[in-house]
Amino acid sequence: MAVLRWLGHATFVLKFGEATIVIDPWITNPLSPYRSVDSFVKDYPRIDYIVVTHDHGDHEGEAVELLRRYRNARLIAVFELAQDIGSRANAEDRVIGANIGGPVKLEKNLQLVLTPALHSSTKGSPTGVVIFGEGKAVYHAGDTGLFGDMKLIGELYKPTVALLPIGGHFTMGIDEAVKAVELINPRIVVPMHYNTFNVIAADPNEFARKVKEKVPGVDVRILKPGETLEF
């Protein structure tokens, strides 16, 4: 069984078997149950991988500090960003610089693919990520607008769970995210990247209602920060 925990904004902790993965590690975001990295470390004494989708501060978060704290953790990001974070953390030997394309093999039963994202980034291209383990796949879209090739992501990788931004302004809003669900057709969708700030205020229940109307076979799970999803 896989376990996904939302910490608010775009930050998730994913457990696939023995591996623990943190995605877009803004651990102390305003919605997070953690007000310090110290408190997070108490709950998670081991982190195996840190994934960063792009270099904006609300996604890179505390990646440098986590890489310093977890001496056996490895960081995965687009090449230029991975090199930069590794240099700042003095952990160049523990970064995996990748790019949008095919699979990156992490362990025998764990791999990921970086996917396109329509957004901006100073260091390298913005990305999403699909993480595969235990015969399941989790698609974290990163910060992105709607794009037609989401259909290819759905067809190729068949995400069990899709994590989609719904807050608008910087990313898809509710209507665009509903269309993304149509294109991807995951088994489960979890909305993210909303209500952290006023400018990205959105109602997840409206999103759930519209998904039910358009794609009734998809299960919408609205998580509160700190809650988990087992799948």
N, C-alpha and C positions, 0 to 999 in steps of 0.2 A: 504493500500500500504506500502511496505517495502522500505527503502532507505539504500543504502550502499555507503560509501565514502572511497576512497583509499587515504591514506596519504603518500604513497611511501613505498618501501620495503615490509614488511608483515603486515603493520599496517592499520587496517580498523576501521571505526565507522559504526555500524549497528543500524538502528532504526527499531524496530518491535513494532508497536502500540505506547504505551506510554514509552516503555523501550528503553534506549540508552545503547549500549554495545560497548566497545572498545576491539579489539582483537590485541594481541601482540603490546603493546603500546609504541613503540619507536617513540614518538611524534616528536622528533627533529632530525630524521634521515636525511641524506644529501639531499634526494629528497622531504622532507616534506615542505608544505607551512608554517609550524610553526617553528620558531627558538627558541621558549621558551615555557615552560608549561603555563606561564602566558597568552600568547596570545591564546593558546588553550582553557584555562578556560574561557576566555571572550566569545568565540564562543559557548562553551558548558558549561553553568552554572550548568547543571545536568548530571551526569553519574550514571547509575544504576549498571552496571556490568563491570568488567574488566576480560578478559580471557587471560591467558598466556599459550602458548603451550609447552614451555620448557625454560630452564634457561640460554640460551645464551644471551649475552647482547643486541644483535640486535633484540631480541624478548621480553625479560623481559622489556627492555627499562626503562621507567620512572614509572613502576608499583608501586613502593614504594611511590614515591612522589604523584602520583594520588590517591592512597589509603589514604594518609594523607590529601590531599586537599578535596576530595569528601567524607565527613564524613558519608554519607549514602550509599556509593557504597560498593558492595561486590566483592571479587575476587575469581575466580574459576581457579584452576589448579590441576595438579596431586598432590596427598596428600603431599609428602615431600616438593615440591616447594611451595605449598600454605602455609604450616606451616612456611617456611623460610621467605617468603615475608611478611606474617602477623606479624611475630616477629619483623622484621626490621622496619615495618611501625607502630608498636605498635597498631596493629588492629587485633589481633588474633581472636576476636569475629566476625569479618566480612569476614572471608575467608571460602570458601567451598572447602575442600580437597576431591577430587574425584579420580577415576581411570578409566582405559580403561574398558568399559563394557556397562552397560545399562543406561537408561535415568536418568538425574539429574533434578529434578523438581525445577524450580526457582520461577515461578508464575503460576497462573491458566492456562494461555495460552502461557507459555514460558518454554521451557526445552532445555537441550543440552545433547549430548553424546560425551565423549572423545574417540577418535579412535586411532589405532596404527599409528606410523610414523617411518620410517627407518632412524634413525639419532642418535645423541649422546646427552647426558644430564648428568650433574653431580648429580642433585637432582631429583630423580625419573625418570620415563621413558618419552621420548619425545612423544608428542601426536599431533594429529589433533583434530578438533572439528566440530561437526555438531550442529547447533543451529536451533531450530524449533519455529516458531511463525506465526500466521495469516495463517495457512494452507500451509506454505512454509518452505523450509529448505535451510540453507547456510552451505556448507562444506568448512572449512578453513583447508587445508592439513598440515599446519605447515611446518617445514623443513622436507623434506622426499625424499627418493629415490622412484622409482617405486616398487610397490609390488602387487601381484596378488589379494589380498583381497580387493583392491579398487573396484573390481567387486561386492563384498558383500556389501560394503558401498553404491554403486549405487542401488543394488537390495533392500536392507533393508530400506534405508532412502530417496531414490529418490531425491537427491538434486536439488532444483530449480537453485541454483547458486553454482558453484565450483570455489574456489580460489586456483590456483595451481602455485607452483614455477616453473620457467623455466630457471633460471640463470646458472644451472650446478655447478660444483666444489663441493659445499656443499649439493646440492639438485638435483632433476631431471633437466635435460637440456630440450631443446625443443622437441627432438624426444621421450624422455621418458614421457614428459608431454602430448604429443599428444596421446600416448598409454593410459595414465591415463584417458584422455577424453573418449577414446573408452570404457574403462572398466566401468567408472562411468556413462557415458551418461547423464550428466546434461542438463537442458534446456539452461543455460547460463554458460560460463566459462570466468573467468577474470584472466589473467596472473599476477603474482606477483614475488617478490624476484628476481629482475633482474635490472642491470644497476645502482645499488647503488654504487658499486665499480667495478673497471676494471675486477677483477677476475670473476665476475658474469655478464659480459656484454652479452646481448642477444637481438635479434631483435623480438619484439612481433608480427610484421607483418609477419615474417616467420612462427611463431607459428600459427597465424590465417590462413595463406594460407594452411599449412599442415593439420590443423583441418578441414578446408573446404573440402579438398581432401578426408580425411579418415572418417570423421563423419559430413557430410554436414548438418545434422539436428540440430547441436549444434551452438548456437549463440555466437561468440567470441566478447567480449567487451574489448577493449583496453582503459583503463582509464589513463589519465594524473594525476599525484599527485594533490589531491585536488578536483578532479572531482567526481561526484556521479552517481549512477545507481539506477533507480527506477524500481521495479519489483513486 
